Amino acid sequence: MTDELRCSLQALAASTASPHRLVQRARIVLAAADGEDAESIARRLSCTSRTVRTWKARWRTTPDVDALEDRARSGRPSTVALSVRCELVALACERPDEIGEDGKVKGKAAFRDVWTRLSLRAALAVATGVLLSVSEIGRILRYENLRPHRVRYWLTSKDPNFAAKAERICELYLQPPPSATVLCVDEKPVQVLGRKHPSKLGADGTVHKEYEYIRRGTCCLLAAFDVRTGKVHGRVVDHRTAEQTVDFMEELARRHPSGEVWIVWDNLNTHYDGPSQRWTEFNRRHGNRFHFVYTPIHASWLNQVEIWFSKLQRRILTHADLASVAAAKARIEAFIEHHNSQEARPYRWTWRYSARHTAGRLAA
């Protein structure tokens, strides 16, 4: 064994990133080169002596590190030509139909927005003359990690001042002003739904919920999320109005009677002054210590209270069977009290605005 080969084997044997099988084979060869017998190598490396003898013989015939890789296995040759596979992948990466300049639908599969295996099968037969089974098409798509039947939604903000607004909000979250309070404020409409028939527990423990429901009314939750503590102050009202929003803000002013208060909220109509200059007058009443910061248009996800709203929806509203609006109010208020006493904590905000990367990631 040359010094160069030994160095390569030692590097592979000490690797923590290489596959375990290659690391073990390199250790077998090194131990055999040092004169250790097959039985002791097998005991020390927790393998069989047959495995040790196999790789000693392989190394004698082919003394090369690449020889430690698995050899190509025998099997039935592929019946699908490479050109057919490439054509299938190309089809899956295209839209099934398109609208031409004459207004007519054109494309590989007319009147279809997403591909299915059956539609890909038909389009592939037209393009190549090869008719594959649906299961074979599925295997090829899985191998290429393609799922053309899935659709992901996103909303692009057209706010010309997106960068400045997003950066300002992130600064408030990551470096809030000393001795100031930062509150994320928003409204959440709530549909009060009751089940027409009671839910049942199946034998396997699965809850069977009747799909028919009864509308019992609506209400609206006004909430403020404290960025420093993670606590929530909420108020459930029958209807969202500017007067109710002002009253809620007066509650926040009484809860925070001194110091600067920064309010992060979205571009809802009640969040602007309006003809009555509601927020200018509100701020004047409280010594101009409130500062209002607006999220970019179509970017309300920058508001941390939206994370808490998602938690509220999943925990107590999505599967709830509510008898009345009053029951919904009591349930929401009880959850707020429970959150503040048991689960309140600030969110670890990890999103920062970047001109090259405008997607966000929130971690709680």
TAPEKA-V802215 format. One record per residue. N is the residue number from 1. SS is DSSP state (h for helix, s for strand, l for the rest). BURIAL is + if it has 9 or more other ideal C-beta (glycine too) atoms within 8 Angstrom, else -. D_LAST is the distance of its C-alpha to the last C-alpha in Angstrom with 1 decimal. Layout:
BEGIN
n:N ss:SS burial:BURIAL d_last:D_LAST
n:N ss:SS burial:BURIAL d_last:D_LAST
END
This chain:
BEGIN
n:1 ss:l burial:- d_last:54.7
n:2 ss:l burial:- d_last:54.3
n:3 ss:h burial:- d_last:52.3
n:4 ss:h burial:- d_last:50.1
n:5 ss:h burial:+ d_last:49.4
n:6 ss:h burial:+ d_last:48.6
n:7 ss:h burial:- d_last:46.1
n:8 ss:h burial:+ d_last:44.4
n:9 ss:h burial:+ d_last:44.3
n:10 ss:h burial:+ d_last:43.0
n:11 ss:h burial:- d_last:40.1
n:12 ss:h burial:+ d_last:39.3
n:13 ss:h burial:+ d_last:39.7
n:14 ss:l burial:- d_last:37.3
n:15 ss:l burial:+ d_last:34.6
n:16 ss:l burial:- d_last:31.1
n:17 ss:l burial:- d_last:30.2
n:18 ss:l burial:- d_last:33.4
n:19 ss:l burial:- d_last:33.8
n:20 ss:h burial:- d_last:35.0
n:21 ss:h burial:- d_last:38.3
n:22 ss:h burial:+ d_last:39.3
n:23 ss:h burial:+ d_last:38.5
n:24 ss:h burial:+ d_last:40.5
n:25 ss:h burial:+ d_last:43.4
n:26 ss:h burial:+ d_last:43.5
n:27 ss:h burial:+ d_last:43.8
n:28 ss:h burial:+ d_last:46.5
n:29 ss:h burial:+ d_last:48.6
n:30 ss:h burial:+ d_last:48.2
n:31 ss:h burial:+ d_last:49.2
n:32 ss:h burial:+ d_last:52.2
n:33 ss:h burial:- d_last:53.2
n:34 ss:l burial:- d_last:53.4
n:35 ss:l burial:- d_last:55.8
n:36 ss:l burial:- d_last:53.6
n:37 ss:l burial:- d_last:54.9
n:38 ss:h burial:+ d_last:53.0
n:39 ss:h burial:- d_last:52.7
n:40 ss:h burial:- d_last:51.1
n:41 ss:h burial:+ d_last:48.7
n:42 ss:h burial:+ d_last:47.6
n:43 ss:h burial:- d_last:47.1
n:44 ss:h burial:- d_last:45.1
n:45 ss:h burial:+ d_last:42.8
n:46 ss:l burial:- d_last:42.5
n:47 ss:l burial:- d_last:44.3
n:48 ss:l burial:- d_last:47.7
n:49 ss:h burial:+ d_last:50.8
n:50 ss:h burial:- d_last:51.4
n:51 ss:h burial:+ d_last:48.2
n:52 ss:h burial:+ d_last:49.5
n:53 ss:h burial:+ d_last:52.9
n:54 ss:h burial:- d_last:51.4
n:55 ss:h burial:+ d_last:49.5
n:56 ss:h burial:+ d_last:52.4
n:57 ss:h burial:- d_last:54.7
n:58 ss:h burial:+ d_last:52.4
n:59 ss:h burial:+ d_last:52.2
n:60 ss:h burial:- d_last:56.0
n:61 ss:h burial:- d_last:56.5
n:62 ss:l burial:- d_last:53.8
n:63 ss:l burial:- d_last:52.8
n:64 ss:l burial:- d_last:49.8
n:65 ss:h burial:+ d_last:46.1
n:66 ss:h burial:- d_last:45.5
n:67 ss:h burial:+ d_last:47.7
n:68 ss:h burial:+ d_last:44.9
n:69 ss:l burial:- d_last:43.0
n:70 ss:l burial:- d_last:43.7
n:71 ss:l burial:- d_last:46.7
n:72 ss:l burial:- d_last:46.6
n:73 ss:l burial:- d_last:47.1
n:74 ss:l burial:- d_last:49.8
n:75 ss:l burial:- d_last:49.2
n:76 ss:l burial:- d_last:50.1
n:77 ss:l burial:- d_last:50.0
n:78 ss:l burial:- d_last:47.7
n:79 ss:l burial:- d_last:49.5
n:80 ss:l burial:+ d_last:47.3
n:81 ss:l burial:- d_last:48.4
n:82 ss:h burial:- d_last:46.0
n:83 ss:h burial:- d_last:47.0
n:84 ss:h burial:+ d_last:46.1
n:85 ss:h burial:+ d_last:42.6
n:86 ss:h burial:- d_last:42.1
n:87 ss:h burial:+ d_last:43.4
n:88 ss:h burial:+ d_last:40.9
n:89 ss:h burial:+ d_last:38.0
n:90 ss:h burial:- d_last:39.3
n:91 ss:h burial:+ d_last:39.7
n:92 ss:h burial:+ d_last:36.1
n:93 ss:l burial:- d_last:34.9
n:94 ss:l burial:- d_last:37.0
n:95 ss:l burial:- d_last:36.9
n:96 ss:l burial:+ d_last:39.2
n:97 ss:s burial:+ d_last:41.1
n:98 ss:s burial:- d_last:41.7
n:99 ss:s burial:- d_last:43.6
n:100 ss:l burial:- d_last:46.6
n:101 ss:l burial:- d_last:48.4
n:102 ss:l burial:- d_last:50.9
n:103 ss:l burial:- d_last:48.1
n:104 ss:l burial:- d_last:48.6
n:105 ss:s burial:+ d_last:46.0
n:106 ss:s burial:- d_last:46.3
n:107 ss:s burial:+ d_last:44.5
n:108 ss:l burial:+ d_last:44.3
n:109 ss:l burial:+ d_last:43.3
n:110 ss:l burial:- d_last:44.3
n:111 ss:l burial:- d_last:42.3
n:112 ss:l burial:+ d_last:39.2
n:113 ss:l burial:- d_last:35.8
n:114 ss:l burial:+ d_last:34.2
n:115 ss:l burial:+ d_last:35.9
n:116 ss:l burial:- d_last:36.6
n:117 ss:h burial:+ d_last:38.3
n:118 ss:h burial:- d_last:41.6
n:119 ss:h burial:+ d_last:41.6
n:120 ss:h burial:+ d_last:40.9
n:121 ss:h burial:+ d_last:43.7
n:122 ss:h burial:+ d_last:46.1
n:123 ss:h burial:+ d_last:45.2
n:124 ss:h burial:+ d_last:45.5
n:125 ss:h burial:+ d_last:48.9
n:126 ss:h burial:- d_last:50.1
n:127 ss:h burial:- d_last:49.0
n:128 ss:h burial:- d_last:50.2
n:129 ss:l burial:- d_last:52.5
n:130 ss:l burial:+ d_last:50.5
n:131 ss:l burial:- d_last:49.3
n:132 ss:l burial:+ d_last:46.4
n:133 ss:l burial:- d_last:45.1
n:134 ss:h burial:+ d_last:41.8
n:135 ss:h burial:- d_last:40.5
n:136 ss:h burial:+ d_last:41.5
n:137 ss:h burial:+ d_last:39.7
n:138 ss:h burial:+ d_last:36.6
n:139 ss:h burial:- d_last:37.0
n:140 ss:h burial:+ d_last:37.5
n:141 ss:h burial:+ d_last:34.5
n:142 ss:h burial:- d_last:32.3
n:143 ss:h burial:- d_last:33.9
n:144 ss:l burial:- d_last:33.0
n:145 ss:l burial:- d_last:29.5
n:146 ss:l burial:+ d_last:30.4
n:147 ss:l burial:- d_last:29.3
n:148 ss:l burial:+ d_last:31.2
n:149 ss:l burial:- d_last:30.8
n:150 ss:l burial:- d_last:27.1
n:151 ss:l burial:- d_last:26.1
n:152 ss:l burial:- d_last:22.9
n:153 ss:l burial:- d_last:22.6
n:154 ss:l burial:- d_last:21.5
n:155 ss:l burial:- d_last:22.6
n:156 ss:l burial:- d_last:24.0
n:157 ss:l burial:+ d_last:24.1
n:158 ss:l burial:- d_last:27.7
n:159 ss:l burial:+ d_last:27.0
n:160 ss:l burial:- d_last:29.3
n:161 ss:l burial:- d_last:27.3
n:162 ss:h burial:+ d_last:23.9
n:163 ss:h burial:- d_last:23.6
n:164 ss:h burial:- d_last:24.5
n:165 ss:h burial:+ d_last:22.4
n:166 ss:h burial:+ d_last:19.2
n:167 ss:h burial:+ d_last:19.9
n:168 ss:h burial:+ d_last:20.6
n:169 ss:h burial:+ d_last:17.3
n:170 ss:h burial:+ d_last:15.3
n:171 ss:h burial:- d_last:17.7
n:172 ss:h burial:+ d_last:17.0
n:173 ss:h burial:+ d_last:13.3
n:174 ss:h burial:- d_last:13.9
n:175 ss:l burial:- d_last:17.3
n:176 ss:l burial:+ d_last:18.0
n:177 ss:l burial:- d_last:21.7
n:178 ss:l burial:- d_last:22.9
n:179 ss:l burial:- d_last:23.6
n:180 ss:l burial:+ d_last:22.4
n:181 ss:s burial:+ d_last:20.0
n:182 ss:s burial:+ d_last:17.6
n:183 ss:s burial:+ d_last:17.1
n:184 ss:s burial:+ d_last:15.7
n:185 ss:s burial:+ d_last:18.4
n:186 ss:s burial:+ d_last:19.2
n:187 ss:s burial:+ d_last:21.2
n:188 ss:s burial:+ d_last:20.5
n:189 ss:s burial:- d_last:23.7
n:190 ss:s burial:+ d_last:24.0
n:191 ss:s burial:- d_last:26.7
n:192 ss:s burial:+ d_last:28.1
n:193 ss:s burial:+ d_last:29.2
n:194 ss:s burial:+ d_last:31.2
n:195 ss:s burial:+ d_last:32.3
n:196 ss:l burial:- d_last:36.0
n:197 ss:l burial:- d_last:36.3
n:198 ss:l burial:- d_last:34.4
n:199 ss:l burial:+ d_last:31.9
n:200 ss:s burial:- d_last:33.1
n:201 ss:s burial:- d_last:31.8
n:202 ss:l burial:- d_last:33.3
n:203 ss:l burial:- d_last:35.0
n:204 ss:l burial:- d_last:32.1
n:205 ss:l burial:- d_last:29.6
n:206 ss:l burial:- d_last:28.4
n:207 ss:s burial:- d_last:28.2
n:208 ss:s burial:- d_last:30.7
n:209 ss:l burial:- d_last:30.0
n:210 ss:l burial:+ d_last:32.9
n:211 ss:l burial:- d_last:32.1
n:212 ss:l burial:- d_last:34.4
n:213 ss:s burial:+ d_last:33.0
n:214 ss:s burial:- d_last:34.5
n:215 ss:s burial:- d_last:33.3
n:216 ss:s burial:+ d_last:33.5
n:217 ss:s burial:- d_last:32.5
n:218 ss:s burial:- d_last:29.6
n:219 ss:s burial:+ d_last:27.7
n:220 ss:s burial:+ d_last:25.2
n:221 ss:s burial:+ d_last:22.2
n:222 ss:s burial:+ d_last:21.9
n:223 ss:s burial:+ d_last:18.7
n:224 ss:s burial:+ d_last:17.4
n:225 ss:s burial:+ d_last:13.9
n:226 ss:s burial:+ d_last:14.3
n:227 ss:l burial:+ d_last:12.2
n:228 ss:l burial:- d_last:13.4
n:229 ss:l burial:- d_last:13.1
n:230 ss:l burial:+ d_last:10.7
n:231 ss:l burial:+ d_last:13.9
n:232 ss:s burial:+ d_last:15.4
n:233 ss:s burial:+ d_last:19.1
n:234 ss:s burial:+ d_last:20.5
n:235 ss:s burial:+ d_last:23.9
n:236 ss:s burial:+ d_last:25.3
n:237 ss:s burial:+ d_last:28.4
n:238 ss:l burial:- d_last:30.8
n:239 ss:l burial:- d_last:30.8
n:240 ss:l burial:+ d_last:28.9
n:241 ss:l burial:- d_last:31.5
n:242 ss:h burial:+ d_last:31.7
n:243 ss:h burial:- d_last:33.2
n:244 ss:h burial:+ d_last:30.4
n:245 ss:h burial:+ d_last:27.8
n:246 ss:h burial:+ d_last:30.1
n:247 ss:h burial:- d_last:30.4
n:248 ss:h burial:+ d_last:26.7
n:249 ss:h burial:+ d_last:26.5
n:250 ss:h burial:+ d_last:29.4
n:251 ss:h burial:+ d_last:27.4
n:252 ss:h burial:+ d_last:24.6
n:253 ss:h burial:+ d_last:27.5
n:254 ss:h burial:- d_last:28.8
n:255 ss:h burial:- d_last:25.6
n:256 ss:l burial:+ d_last:25.4
n:257 ss:l burial:- d_last:29.1
n:258 ss:l burial:- d_last:29.1
n:259 ss:l burial:- d_last:27.5
n:260 ss:l burial:+ d_last:26.0
n:261 ss:s burial:+ d_last:23.4
n:262 ss:s burial:+ d_last:21.6
n:263 ss:s burial:+ d_last:20.8
n:264 ss:s burial:+ d_last:18.7
n:265 ss:s burial:+ d_last:19.8
n:266 ss:l burial:+ d_last:21.3
n:267 ss:l burial:- d_last:24.9
n:268 ss:l burial:- d_last:26.0
n:269 ss:h burial:- d_last:29.7
n:270 ss:h burial:+ d_last:29.3
n:271 ss:h burial:+ d_last:27.2
n:272 ss:l burial:- d_last:30.3
n:273 ss:l burial:- d_last:33.4
n:274 ss:l burial:+ d_last:35.7
n:275 ss:l burial:- d_last:39.5
n:276 ss:l burial:- d_last:38.9
n:277 ss:l burial:- d_last:36.7
n:278 ss:h burial:+ d_last:34.4
n:279 ss:h burial:+ d_last:31.8
n:280 ss:h burial:- d_last:34.4
n:281 ss:h burial:+ d_last:36.2
n:282 ss:h burial:+ d_last:33.1
n:283 ss:h burial:+ d_last:32.3
n:284 ss:h burial:- d_last:35.9
n:285 ss:h burial:- d_last:35.9
n:286 ss:l burial:+ d_last:33.1
n:287 ss:l burial:- d_last:34.5
n:288 ss:l burial:- d_last:32.6
n:289 ss:l burial:+ d_last:29.5
n:290 ss:s burial:+ d_last:27.1
n:291 ss:s burial:- d_last:25.8
n:292 ss:s burial:- d_last:24.7
n:293 ss:s burial:+ d_last:22.5
n:294 ss:s burial:+ d_last:22.5
n:295 ss:l burial:+ d_last:20.2
n:296 ss:l burial:+ d_last:22.2
n:297 ss:l burial:- d_last:24.1
n:298 ss:l burial:+ d_last:22.3
n:299 ss:l burial:+ d_last:19.0
n:300 ss:h burial:+ d_last:17.5
n:301 ss:h burial:- d_last:14.1
n:302 ss:h burial:+ d_last:13.9
n:303 ss:l burial:+ d_last:13.7
n:304 ss:l burial:+ d_last:10.4
n:305 ss:h burial:+ d_last:12.2
n:306 ss:h burial:+ d_last:12.4
n:307 ss:h burial:+ d_last:8.9
n:308 ss:h burial:+ d_last:10.1
n:309 ss:h burial:+ d_last:13.4
n:310 ss:h burial:- d_last:12.2
n:311 ss:h burial:- d_last:11.1
n:312 ss:h burial:+ d_last:14.5
n:313 ss:h burial:+ d_last:16.4
n:314 ss:h burial:- d_last:15.4
n:315 ss:h burial:- d_last:15.9
n:316 ss:h burial:- d_last:19.1
n:317 ss:h burial:+ d_last:20.7
n:318 ss:l burial:- d_last:20.9
n:319 ss:l burial:- d_last:23.1
n:320 ss:l burial:+ d_last:24.6
n:321 ss:l burial:+ d_last:28.3
n:322 ss:l burial:+ d_last:28.9
n:323 ss:l burial:- d_last:32.5
n:324 ss:l burial:+ d_last:32.5
n:325 ss:h burial:+ d_last:30.7
n:326 ss:h burial:- d_last:31.1
n:327 ss:h burial:+ d_last:29.3
n:328 ss:h burial:+ d_last:26.4
n:329 ss:h burial:+ d_last:26.2
n:330 ss:h burial:- d_last:26.5
n:331 ss:h burial:+ d_last:23.7
n:332 ss:h burial:+ d_last:21.3
n:333 ss:h burial:+ d_last:22.4
n:334 ss:h burial:- d_last:22.1
n:335 ss:h burial:+ d_last:18.5
n:336 ss:h burial:+ d_last:17.7
n:337 ss:h burial:- d_last:19.7
n:338 ss:h burial:+ d_last:18.0
n:339 ss:h burial:+ d_last:14.4
n:340 ss:h burial:+ d_last:15.8
n:341 ss:h burial:- d_last:17.7
n:342 ss:h burial:- d_last:15.5
n:343 ss:h burial:- d_last:11.8
n:344 ss:l burial:+ d_last:11.2
n:345 ss:l burial:- d_last:8.9
n:346 ss:l burial:- d_last:8.0
n:347 ss:l burial:+ d_last:4.9
n:348 ss:s burial:- d_last:5.4
n:349 ss:s burial:+ d_last:7.5
n:350 ss:l burial:- d_last:9.3
n:351 ss:l burial:- d_last:11.7
n:352 ss:l burial:- d_last:15.2
n:353 ss:l burial:+ d_last:18.2
n:354 ss:l burial:- d_last:20.8
n:355 ss:l burial:- d_last:24.2
n:356 ss:l burial:- d_last:24.2
n:357 ss:l burial:- d_last:20.8
n:358 ss:l burial:- d_last:19.6
n:359 ss:l burial:- d_last:16.9
n:360 ss:l burial:- d_last:13.3
n:361 ss:l burial:- d_last:10.1
n:362 ss:s burial:+ d_last:6.6
n:363 ss:s burial:- d_last:3.8
n:364 ss:l burial:- d_last:0.0
END
